[in-house]
Amino acid sequence: MEVLSFAALRKTDTEGRRTQLQRPDFHVLALITKGSGAHEADFQRYRLHEGSIVWIRPGVVHRWSDVDRLEGPLILFQPGFLPDPGLDSMGVTSPTCWCLPSRALPLAVLAAEHLGREHHAAVQSPRLASSALLSHLLAALLLRVLPRTSSTPLSPGTLGSRQLEIFHAYRTAVEEHFTRRHHVSDYAQALGYDVRTLTRATRTATGTGAKAFLDQRILLEAKRLLAHTDLPVGSCAHRLGFRDIGNFTTFFRRQTGLAPTSWTATLHPGPVDSPQRQNPHEGKALPR
């Protein structure tokens, strides 16, 4: 893991790559302690201010579109670094960006400062380094800042707990197979549930049905590929499991109202909006 600040990001990123599209394969957690700005994640724009939390999960396409006036810590960590694997996916239905209650902010700042000091000590004196200590301090910070609905588990055996368990199984399967399986019935058969059960569980967890959830995941990956790679539309279609470019275009147009090439054109070129295939930390190993 690595702990830095927005000030350090601005100092090292002299070419302004932070304002261009990035797709890291690690987590980025940010706590805004002062100032205002903006961030874009998976093609949604978020205003940032004191108390804002940003959690960029691996694979998300994002950019720090306006962070010149922001202060606060940035924590970068690899998947699997947290002591409890469930924490990696905790709050999956929460937004990428949310705001802490005013009473929670000072406690979050203290947790982040403790993590930052331990990380600094580990860098300065490797003999003091403890991955276990850093991972547990990071977990404490996450539990402090996660939205209440994400950090408060349901009691085992309750209806809500059962629905959430089914949804998590469905979501895991979708994440693994969405480039090959485009029908909810395929997941229902593989998981041992019927389609209605998956639909009820998904609607309980996300507010949308199982089919819409699956379509949105396919669409999101299509947008990520179109925005962050040089792949032609046909190659994107093939990678996402569509029989041909025509079927992919029909799907994309039905979901967005635009053809893939027309949607890509909306990411009009410019210093802020032009895609970038490299992120400011790409190729840089994170400290263990």
Solvent accessible surface area in square Angstrom, and as a share of the most:
residue,aa,sasa,rsa
1,M,4,0.02
2,E,20,0.09
3,V,30,0.17
4,L,27,0.13
5,S,39,0.25
6,F,0,0.00
7,A,56,0.43
8,A,37,0.28
9,L,4,0.02
10,R,61,0.22
11,K,164,0.70
12,T,102,0.59
13,D,6,0.03
14,T,119,0.69
15,E,141,0.63
16,G,20,0.19
17,R,62,0.23
18,R,29,0.11
19,T,28,0.16
20,Q,39,0.17
21,L,5,0.03
22,Q,7,0.03
23,R,61,0.22
24,P,4,0.02
25,D,105,0.54
26,F,14,0.06
27,H,6,0.03
28,V,10,0.06
29,L,4,0.02
30,A,1,0.00
31,L,3,0.02
32,I,0,0.00
33,T,42,0.24
34,K,124,0.53
35,G,30,0.29
36,S,45,0.29
37,G,0,0.00
38,A,0,0.00
39,H,0,0.00
40,E,26,0.12
41,A,2,0.02
42,D,29,0.15
43,F,52,0.22
44,Q,111,0.49
45,R,134,0.49
46,Y,51,0.19
47,R,136,0.50
48,L,2,0.01
49,H,87,0.39
50,E,99,0.44
51,G,3,0.02
52,S,2,0.01
53,I,1,0.00
54,V,0,0.00
55,W,1,0.00
56,I,0,0.00
57,R,40,0.14
58,P,47,0.29
59,G,16,0.16
60,V,15,0.09
61,V,1,0.01
62,H,3,0.01
63,R,8,0.03
64,W,10,0.03
65,S,14,0.09
66,D,32,0.17
67,V,1,0.01
68,D,87,0.45
69,R,135,0.49
70,L,0,0.00
71,E,83,0.37
72,G,13,0.13
73,P,25,0.16
74,L,4,0.02
75,I,2,0.01
76,L,3,0.02
77,F,0,0.00
78,Q,75,0.33
79,P,70,0.44
80,G,62,0.60
81,F,37,0.15
82,L,9,0.05
83,P,55,0.34
84,D,73,0.38
85,P,112,0.71
86,G,37,0.36
87,L,9,0.04
88,D,33,0.17
89,S,48,0.31
90,M,49,0.22
91,G,9,0.09
92,V,35,0.20
93,T,72,0.42
94,S,17,0.11
95,P,70,0.44
96,T,25,0.15
97,C,16,0.10
98,W,29,0.10
99,C,69,0.42
100,L,14,0.07
101,P,90,0.56
102,S,96,0.62
103,R,215,0.78
104,A,17,0.13
105,L,24,0.12
106,P,78,0.49
107,L,83,0.42
108,A,0,0.00
109,V,39,0.22
110,L,111,0.55
111,A,24,0.18
112,A,7,0.05
113,E,82,0.37
114,H,89,0.40
115,L,0,0.00
116,G,19,0.18
117,R,179,0.65
118,E,48,0.21
119,H,16,0.07
120,H,111,0.49
121,A,32,0.25
122,A,14,0.11
123,V,80,0.46
124,Q,116,0.52
125,S,33,0.21
126,P,104,0.65
127,R,209,0.76
128,L,96,0.48
129,A,49,0.38
130,S,41,0.26
131,S,60,0.38
132,A,65,0.50
133,L,73,0.36
134,L,4,0.02
135,S,7,0.05
136,H,107,0.48
137,L,26,0.13
138,L,0,0.00
139,A,8,0.06
140,A,50,0.39
141,L,2,0.01
142,L,0,0.00
143,L,86,0.43
144,R,109,0.40
145,V,1,0.01
146,L,10,0.05
147,P,29,0.18
148,R,200,0.73
149,T,128,0.75
150,S,21,0.14
151,S,29,0.19
152,T,74,0.43
153,P,115,0.72
154,L,94,0.47
155,S,71,0.46
156,P,125,0.79
157,G,82,0.78
158,T,57,0.33
159,L,135,0.67
160,G,27,0.26
161,S,24,0.15
162,R,108,0.40
163,Q,27,0.12
164,L,64,0.32
165,E,100,0.45
166,I,8,0.04
167,F,1,0.01
168,H,76,0.34
169,A,37,0.29
170,Y,0,0.00
171,R,58,0.21
172,T,82,0.48
173,A,11,0.09
174,V,1,0.00
175,E,79,0.35
176,E,111,0.50
177,H,31,0.14
178,F,13,0.05
179,T,37,0.21
180,R,157,0.57
181,R,75,0.27
182,H,32,0.14
183,H,115,0.51
184,V,12,0.07
185,S,62,0.40
186,D,53,0.28
187,Y,0,0.00
188,A,4,0.03
189,Q,156,0.70
190,A,64,0.49
191,L,54,0.27
192,G,65,0.62
193,Y,58,0.22
194,D,70,0.36
195,V,64,0.37
196,R,174,0.63
197,T,26,0.15
198,L,0,0.00
199,T,32,0.19
200,R,126,0.46
201,A,0,0.00
202,T,0,0.00
203,R,129,0.47
204,T,89,0.52
205,A,23,0.17
206,T,49,0.28
207,G,59,0.57
208,T,46,0.27
209,G,10,0.10
210,A,0,0.00
211,K,100,0.43
212,A,42,0.33
213,F,38,0.16
214,L,0,0.00
215,D,15,0.08
216,Q,93,0.41
217,R,34,0.12
218,I,2,0.01
219,L,10,0.05
220,L,43,0.22
221,E,20,0.09
222,A,0,0.00
223,K,38,0.16
224,R,14,0.05
225,L,4,0.02
226,L,16,0.08
227,A,0,0.00
228,H,20,0.09
229,T,34,0.20
230,D,119,0.62
231,L,51,0.25
232,P,86,0.54
233,V,24,0.14
234,G,33,0.32
235,S,43,0.28
236,C,0,0.00
237,A,2,0.01
238,H,149,0.66
239,R,130,0.47
240,L,1,0.00
241,G,38,0.37
242,F,25,0.11
243,R,208,0.76
244,D,74,0.39
245,I,91,0.46
246,G,38,0.37
247,N,48,0.25
248,F,0,0.00
249,T,33,0.19
250,T,79,0.46
251,F,13,0.05
252,F,0,0.00
253,R,124,0.45
254,R,159,0.58
255,Q,53,0.24
256,T,43,0.25
257,G,54,0.52
258,L,68,0.34
259,A,16,0.13
260,P,4,0.02
261,T,91,0.53
262,S,51,0.33
263,W,23,0.08
264,T,47,0.27
265,A,74,0.57
266,T,75,0.43
267,L,25,0.13
268,H,107,0.48
269,P,117,0.74
270,G,27,0.26
271,P,113,0.71
272,V,55,0.32
273,D,28,0.15
274,S,28,0.18
275,P,41,0.26
276,Q,43,0.19
277,R,98,0.36
278,Q,74,0.33
279,N,8,0.04
280,P,25,0.16
281,H,24,0.11
282,E,82,0.37
283,G,88,0.84
284,K,103,0.44
285,A,94,0.73
286,L,17,0.09
287,P,50,0.31
288,R,233,0.85
